[in-house]
Amino acid sequence: MGLSAMSQTWIWYPGDYEIWLGNRMNNNRTERGAFFPPFWKTDSHYVTVEFSKEIDLPEDEVIVIKAEGRYNVKLDGKLQFGEPSRFIIPAGKHKLNIKVWNQATVPTLYVKGKSVNTDSSWKVTNEDKEWIDESGKASDTSATTYASAGYWNFDDIDAPPSAFRLLTEPKEKVACELKTADGARLYDFGKETFGQVVIKNPMGNGVISIYYGESPEEALDTAYCETLDKVEFSANAVTDLATNVAIDRKNEYTLDNAKAFRYVYVVPEKGIGYDDVAMLYEYAPVEYRGSFKCSDPEINEMWDVGAYTMHLTTREFFIDGIKRDRWVWSGDAVQSYLMNYYLFFDSPTVKRTTRLLRGKDPVTAHINTIMDYTLYWFIGIYDYYLYTGDREFVAEIYPKMQSLMDYVLSRANKDGMLEGMTGDWVFVDWADFPMSKQGALSFEQVLLCKSLETMKLCADIVGDSADAKLYGELASELRGKLLPTFWDEKRQALVHNVENGRKSDQDNRFANMFAITFDYFDEATTDSVMKNVMLNPEVPMITTPYMRFYELEALCDRGLQKQVLKEMKDYWGGMLKEGATSFWEKYNPEDSGAQHLAMYGRPYGKSLCHAWGASPIYLLGKYFLGVKPVKPGYEEFSITPVLGGLKWMEGTVPTPNGEISLYVDSREIRVTATEGKGYITIKSKTMPAANYGVFEKVGADTYRLYIDSPRQIKIKYKEV
């Protein structure tokens, strides 16, 4: 995962660029023209960073130095004159130190030479704890802590990290839906999109108001639409009235702050006109590496709309939705990671998002202030390692995991369980039924248990045996308390919570479905929970894509793909029937008309493009194509295709350095795996036959074949 010794790139203190870039992005949110910053703690980058490298040169070497910020250069402890842009390092062994200060943007460094180049092997520190005594002798008891330099893909010395911007592409409207006598017009850009509105050839002087909508109702409702802009045109200048920033007037004006919309309603004052409206579509250049296609056109549309939803919400980081928050939320992000592994396999964005969410020490609050979102953050690292095998990142982030877990455990009750304390937001889900957030929630304890198991895994990876023992014992102890504390024999379920020593009368799907997915029940208990909770219509239904993600995963884990296919068609198909061009934050089939647009007590508060709405990407890749890693980084994989009522399906699942492609119908399977080795397991009425290898029977109507070749393998079988 590191850079080669001969490459060069911009480097910084690990995590600092992500924090700075995240602050720039998170603070772009507006609400009806008002600036709306995040309401959780905002960290900042270290303003002074020292970069160091030990080198051994066979001959003198000239290096080029460029930094974002003021800097000094020290060779073997001796300060050099000025801020040299070129510097000669004599032959021999040396220690090179470059200290950079920058209050406004992240201190970053680029060094280019024949062999001395900035890369991930450089060490960085935010505080130099050296000191001298009265004689001038330097301390030999320094407590300076060094980390490996952070980097991304900024390899051009003339393109510093602070200049990074997403790409843009001109787009034209699809239609002008409405024209009024006073010059107001409603424009349709065809589908949900994100970018900057462009006003072409403004004429005259006055204010043009722009009202954005994910629906025509929202754009036309000038009093209640979520986002709007007002721009004043004078003889020589154009002023954004939301920010009071003025620029010279030209024949075309592009608004500065990008917005989400499908429709824009443009209302000019008397005295000002314009020719037309267009946009600059703003996007991250992600590559679609995963694919899915099948016999059902609605499922194909579902995949395409899910993929587009993921593309819109994959930006500098994985964000929640593009209209309202435009923030990085941990619960949303951890689902984006999983969908990403089956669509883009964009590891850098997973790492950037993880670093941003974690922020700096000391820890003073839960991530996003939400208890469960802190726990999801740990689980996301577990998933990342399994899919990528990236030990370097685990080693980098592990100290931040330790300090965050220390904070979590410091807030546990006498039974080692989490309860909401002052300042904690216990979220779980946007539920359409009363749900207490008091006491110890079974859902939170299940997530905590998985988080502790993740800590043990990562401690083993970094070689911290003491931590591995500690977290392993804590996880086992907590797991052993789940059933005694929350199990209700009559309901055959984990009850929702225990408050003041009393078990709740309420059961719901949340803790139970996670316990199934995490394999926390034995087989008999799982069967009972499936019957009494997951398949019981009397248990309150889930209406957010957020928790439907986990609900349907639990059903797939039990081999209920046929039911899941029907539920996907009912739920996500319901959004498609309502005209969705991206998937929503929430969908209730009982709603109609404008009810589909409302949320948070606001008529257009609902996000119609929300990352957690793209769940089918993950479900179809992992549980229908049936591809998943068994060992980190797909060193070993498992393929268990299930048609689930489809006549045929085909698709590609990306791996770190390759892909696994499948075609499946009721008689034939074709599979190609260009990375890793593993088993394909299928249900068949008879012994399958393949053009490579030999099947073995592993259960009733169940057979498996070991795949250790990148060639295409053709399998004949009879679907059960």
N, C-alpha and C positions, 0 to 999 in steps of 0.2 A: 504493500500500500504506500510505501514511501517513494521518494524521488531518487533517481539515480545520481551517483556522485558527480557526474559531469553536466547535469542539467542546472538551470538556475531559475529561480522564481521569487516573487515577493513573499516575505515571511513576516510573522507577527507573533505576539504572545497568544498561545492557544486559547480560543474562545472569544478573544477580544474583538476580532473583526465581526464575528457573528452577532455579538451584543450590540456593537455600533450599527451594523447594517439592519439588525432587527429593530433598533430604536427608530431608525430613519423610516422603516416601513410601517411599524405599528403606529407611528404618529401621523400617518397620512389619513387616518379616519376622520371623516366629518359627519355631522348630523344636521341636516338642513342648513348647511353653510357654516356651522360652528365647529371649531377645532375640538376633537374628542380623543384625548390621549388614553392609554390603558389605565385601569384603576388598580393595578397591582404594582408592587415595588419595581422601580426601573433601575437597573444597574448601569454602570458605565465602564469604558475601557480604562486600563492603566495608562496614565499620561506619560510616564517615563519607563522605558523598557531597554534593558541591555541585552545585546545579541553577542554571542561569543562562539569561537571556533578554535580548536587546537589543530595546527597544521604542521606538516613536515614537507618542505619543498626541496627538490634536487637542484633548483636554480632560482635566481631572482624571478619574481612574477609581478606584473602590473595588474592591479584590479581596478575596476570601475565601481564607484559607490554612488547609490542614489537612495534617498530616504524621504519618507513623508514626515516632515518635522525637522527641527534643528537637531544636529548630532555632533558627537565628537568621536575620535578614533584613538584607540589605545593599543599599542603593540608591546607585548611583554611588560605591561604595567605602566608604560610611558605614554603620556598624552602627546598627540601629534598636533602640529599647528593648524588652526583654522578648521574648516569643514571640507576636507579634500575630496574632490570628485574622482580623482585618480590617485592611486597610492602604490608605491613600490614596496613589496615585502621581500626582504633578503632571503637567500637560500638558508635552509636549516629548519629547526623546530621552533615554533612560535605559538603564542596565544594572542589572537586578535579579538578585541572587544570594541563594539560600536554601540554607543548609547544614544537613543533617540527620544526626543521629547515632543509631544504634540497634544495640545489640549482639545483641539477641535475635531480631529479625526484620529484614527488609530495609528500609533507609531509603527510604521512598516519599513522594511529594509530590502534592498536589492543589491547584491554584489555579484559582479561578473568578472571572471578571470579565466586563465587556462585551466586551472584545477580548483581554484578557490571560488566557489559559487554558493549563494544562499539556497538552501534546501532544508528538508525536514531534519537533517542531522545537526543543525545548529542548535545551541542551547540558549534559552532566554530566561530572564528573571525580571520581576517587577520591582525588586528591592535589593540593592547591593548592601549587604550587612557587614562589609569590611569596615574596619576602623583602625586608627593609628594611635600610638601612645605619644607621650610628650617628646620622645626622641625622634619621632617620625617613622618608627617601625610599624609596618602593617600587621594587623591581627592575624594570628594563625588559628583562630577559633571561630571562623566565619560560620554563620547560620544561614547563609544564602541558599535558597531552594531554587533549583533549575528545572525547567521543563523543556521538552522538545518543541521546536518552533512550529507554529501553525501555518498552514498554507491552503490554497485552493487551486486555481488554474490561471493565476495571473503571471504569465511567463514573459510578457513583453515589458521591458524596462520603461517604455514610454506610455504604458497603460497602468497606472497605479491603482491599487484596490479601491481607493475612495472615489474613483471616477466610474465605478461599475454602475450600469443601468440595464434594466431589462430591454429586450429588443422591441421594436415597434414596426408595424406594417400598415400602410394606408388601406382603409376599407371604405366603401361607399354604402350609403343607405340602400335598402331594398325597395322601400316605398315611402311616399308621403301620404299618410293616412287621413290627414285632416288639414284643411286650410280655412282660416276665418277672414272676415272682411278687414280686421285690424292687423293682419299680417302674421298672426300666430299659426304655427304649423306643428303637426305631430309626425315625427319620422320613425320608421320601423327599420331596424338594422337586421331583421330576419331571425335572429336567435340571441340568446343570452351572450353578452360579450363584455369586454373590459378594455377601457382605454380613454383617450383624450378626445373630446369633441373639437372639431375644427370648423370655424366659421369662415366661409369663403366670401371674399369681396364685400366687406361691410361698407355701407354707404350712409353718409350723414352722421349725426351725433346723437348720443343718448345711451340708454341702458338696454341691453339684451339679457333677458332672464331665461335660464335653461333648467328645465325640470326633468329629472331622470326617473325612469320606471322600468322594473322588470316585467311590468304589465302595462297595457294602455291606461287602465284605471289609475294606476299609481302616477304615471307621468302627467296625466291630465288633472290630477288632484293637486293643484298648486299649494293648497293649505296644509296637506298632510303627507306628500311624497317624502321619502326618507332623505334624499339628497337633491341639492340644487346648486346652481351657480348664478351669479349676477356679474356682468361685465359691462363697464362703462367705456364708450368710445367718445373721445374728444378729437379736436382737430389734429393733434400730433401724437397722442398717446392712447394706450388701452390699459385700463386699470381693472384688475381682479378685485372686486369689492369685498370678497371674503378675507383677503390677505392684505389689501391695499398696496399690492405690488403693481407698479406701472412699467410698461415697456413701450418702445416706439411703435407707432401705428404702421401696419403694412397691409398688403392686399389679402392677407390670410392670417387669422389669429387662432392659435392652438392653446386651449386651456391647459394650465400647468398640472393640476391634480387629476389623475386618472380616476374614473368612476366605473361602476358596474351598471349595465342597463341593457335593455333591448330597444326601448323606446325613449326618445327625447322630445319634449314639448318645448319649442322655442318661441318665446314671446317678446317681440321688440316693442320698445316705447315708440310713441309717435315721433317722427323725425329721424329714426334710424332704421335701416333696412339691410338686407344681405342677399346674396345670390343663392347660396346653398349651404348644406351642412354635411360634413364627412367625419371621419374619426381616424385616429392612430390606434390600432389594436396593439395592446402591450402584452408581452408574453415571455415566458422562460423557454429557451430552446431545448426542451426535453425530447427524447427520441422514443417513439412508440415501438418498444421491443416485444411486448406481449400482444397476442391476438386471440380472438375467439369468433367462431362462426358455426351456425348449426342449422337444423331443419326448420326451426321456428323463427319467422321473421321478427316477431315481437322481442324475442330474446336477443336477436342480433341488434335491433335498435337499442335495446337496453344496454348492451355492451358499449355501443358507440356513444350513447349519451353519457354513460358512466365515465368513459374514457375522456370525453370532452369536459365533463365536470372536474375530473382530476387535473386535466391540463390547465383549466382556468384557476384552480386553487393551488396549483404548484407554481410558486413564484420564487422570490429569493429564499423563501421557506415554504413549508406546507402550512397554509392558513386555513381558517374555518370556512368563511364564505366571502365572496368578493364584493357584496353590496354594503353590508352593515358593519360588521366588526373589522374585517380585514386584519385580524390579529392572529397570533400563534397561540392556540390553546392545546394543552397537552392531550386531553381526551380525544380531540379531533385528530391531532397529529399522529397518534399511535395507530389509528385506523388508516390514515393516509400512508403510513409506512408500509402496512401490510398490502394495501391495494397497489402501491408503487412496486412492490416486489413482483407483481404479476403483470405490470404494465410497462413501466419505464426501467425498473431496477436502477434507480438514481440514488446511489449510495451517498454522494456528497451532500445532497439536500437533506437526507435523513440525519447526517452528522451535524450539519449546520443547525438544523431545527433542534436537535437534542442539546447542543451546546447553548443555544439561545435560551431555551426554556430553563435550563439549569441556572444560568447566571453566575453570580459571584458568591463567595463566602464572605461573611457569615450568613447562614440561613436564618431568616427571621419570619418566614411565612411559607405556607405550602405553595407549590407552583400554581400560578394563576389564582392563588388563594384557595384552591379547591383541594380538599384532602384526597379524593379519589384520583385527581389529576397528577398529584405527586406519585402515587402508586403506579399509575399507567406509565409514567416516565421510566421507572425501573423496568417494567415489563417490556417496554419498547426496546431497551438495550438488549434484553434477552432475545427478542425476535431478530434484532439487527445482527447479532453475532451468529445466530443459527443460519440466517439466509446468506450472510456475506463471509463468515469466517475471519472477520477483521480483528485480529488480536491487538493490533497497534492502537485502534480506537478504544478498545476496552481498557488497555493500560493507561491511555491518556485520561479517560473519563472516570476511572475507578476512584481516585481521591475525592472527586465531587460526589460520587455515589456514597462513599463512606460518610462524609459530613452531612449529606442530606438524610441518610438513614439514621444517623445520630439524632437529628432533629425529630424525625418521625417517632423514634422509640422514646424520646424524651417526653412525648405527649401521650404515651400509652397509659391506660389505667392499671390498677393493681393486678388485673388478670392478663396483662400484656396485650390488651385490645385497644383499638382506636375509638375514641368518641370525639365528636365535634367540640372544640374548645373555643374560647373567645377569639374572634378573627378568622375562624375556619368556615369555609363554605363547603357543606356536605351536599354534593350535587346529585349523583346517581343518574338521573334522567329528567327530562321534561315529561312528567307523568300526567295523564288525564284522570287520575284518581288520587284521593288523599294519601299521603305517604309521610310518616313521621321521619324526621331527621335527628331525633333525640336518642341518647343512649348509644349502645354498641350495635351498629348495623352489621348483619351477617355479610352483606355485600362487601363492605370495607375490609372485613377480616379475611375474606377469601382473596381479595387483591393484595392485602398485606402479606399473606402467606406466600403468594407467588413472587412478591417483591423480595422477600427474604430468601427464597430459593434462587432468585436471580443474583442476589448478593453472594451467595455461596458459589454459584457457577463462576462469577467474575473473580472472586477471591482465588479460586483454583487456577484460573487462567493467568493471573498475575503472580501466582506463587505465594500468596499470603495464607499459610496453613492455619494460623491462629484465627484469622477472620473466617476462613472457610468452616472451621469447627464451630465458631460462635454462631454464625448465621444459619448453618445447618441445624444446629440444636434449637435455635429459636423458631425456625420454620417447622421442624418436626413437632415441637411443643405446641405451637399455635394450631397446626393442622389437627393435632390430637384433641384440641378443645372445640373444634367446629361443631361436631355432632352433639356432644354432651351439652353444649351451650345453646344451640339454635334448633336442634332437631325436634320436630313435633310428630309424634308417633301417629296421631289421628290424621293429620294432614299429609303425612309422608313427605315432608318437605322441610327445608330450612326456613324458619320463620324470618320475618323482615328484621326485627331487632329485639334486643333485651334492654329494658329501661327500668332502673331502680330494682333490679333483680327479677323482674317479671318478663316472661316471654310474650311477645306481641301476639295478638289475635290475627294479624295479617300475614298472609304469605303472598309472594309475588315471584316473578320469573328471574329477577336479577341475580341474586346469589346462587340460585339453583343452577342456572344455565352456565355460569362461570365454573362452578364446581364440576359440572359434567365435562366441560371442555378441558379443564385442568386435571381431569382424572382423579378427583378428590373423593369420589364415591366408589364403593365396590360395585360389582356387576348387578347384584340384586337391588341395591339401593338406587342405582342409576335407573334401572327399569321402572322402579316404583315412582321415582321423581318424574320420569318421562310421562308416565300415565297420569299422575295426580297433579302435576304442575304444567309441564311443557305442552301437553296435548289436552289440557283441561280448559274448555272454553269459559268456565266459571272463574278462573284466575284472571285478574285484570290484564287486558291486552296492552301491548306495546305499540305506540303510534309514531315513534321517531325512527328514522333510518339508523340513528346512532346505536340504539339498543337492538333493533332488528338485526343488525350486523351480527351481534353475538348470539342472539336467539336462533337465527337460522344456521349459524355455525354449529351450535349444539345439536340441532336436528340433523345436520349433515354428518356430524360425528357418529350418530346412531344409524346412519345409512338411510335416512329418510329424504333422499334427494327428490323423489317424485313429489312429495308434499312441499318441499322447498321450492321446486320449480313452479308449482301452482301458486304458492304464496308470493313468489317474486312477480309472477304475471299479474296477480291481484293488486299487489302493493305498488311496485315500480311501474307495472303496466297501467295502473290507475293514474299515476302522474303523467305518463305518456298520453293517455286518453284526454287528460286535461290540457294538453298542449305543451308539456314541459320540454324545453330544449336543453336543460341541465337539471340535475336532481336536487330536491328541496331539503330544507332543514327539518321539516316535519310534514307528514301527510296523514290526514284522517279521512278515510273513505266516506265517513258520515257527513263531512262538510260539503258545501256546495258554493259555487259562485265566488263572491268576494271573501267568504270565510277562508278559502284556501290562501289568501294573501295576508291575513291578519295573524299577529303574534305579539306577545308582550304588552297587550292592551293597546296596540297601535294598528291602524287599518292595513298598513303595508310593512309591518315589522318583520315578517317572515323572510328569511333568505331563500330565494329560489335557485340558488347555486351554492350548495353546501358540500364540503368535502365528504362528510360522513354519509351523504346520499349515494355515493358511488359503490356501495357494498357489492353489487353483482360482480364487479371485476374480480374481487377476492374469492367470492363463493364459486364462481364458474371456473377460475383457474385452479384453486386448491381442491375443490370437492366434486367437480364434474370432470374436468380433465384429470384431476386427482394427483397433481404434481406437488411435492413438498420435499424440503431437505430433511434428511435423517441425521446427517453429521454436518457440522458447520461448513458453510460455503459450498454446499452441494457435493462435498467429497463423496458422500453417499446419498442417494435419493430414493424416494418411494413414488411409484406411479400406480394409482388405483382408479382407473377411469370408471365413471358411472354415468350412463346416459340419462337416467332419471326420468324417462318418458320421452326423451328426444329420439328421433329416428337416426340422426347422425350428428356428429360434432367434430370440429377440427380446431386446432389452435396451437399457439406457441407460448411457452413459459420461459422467460429469460433467467439465466443463471449468471453468476459473477463474470464469467468469461466465455459463455456459450449459451446454449438454449436446449430445451426439450420440446420437440414437436410431436403432435399426435393427430391421427385421424381415427375416429371410432364410429362404427355402426353395429348393428346387431350380429354381424357375421365376421367382420374383419377389423383388425386394429393395425395401424402402421405407426411405428414410433421411431424417432431418431433423437439420440441424446449425445450432444457434442461435448459435454463436460460431465465428469463424475461417473460413478458406477452405482448400480442399485437394482432393485427388483421391480418388475411390473406384476401386479396381482390382479387377477380378473375372476369373475364368476362365469362359469360355463357349464352347460349341461353335459358336455363331453370333454375329454382331454384335449386341450388346444394343441395346435401344431404351429411351428414357427420355422422360418428359413434360417434361424440362427439359434443355437442353444437348445436346451431340453427343459420342458416344463416339469415341475414337481407338484404333487397334490399336497395341499396344506390344510384342508378342511372340506366340509361338505360343499361340493360344487365349486371349490375354490382352488385356484392354481396360481403358481408364480414362476416367473422366468428371470434369471439373472442377466442383466445387461451390462456388458463391459466393453462394448465396441461402439464407435461413432457411426457405424453403418445403419441404414434404415432396416428395421426388423419388421417383417410382415407376419401377422398372426391370424390364424383362422380359428374361430370358436363359435359357440352357440349361446347367445345371451340367455341368462336365466330369467 
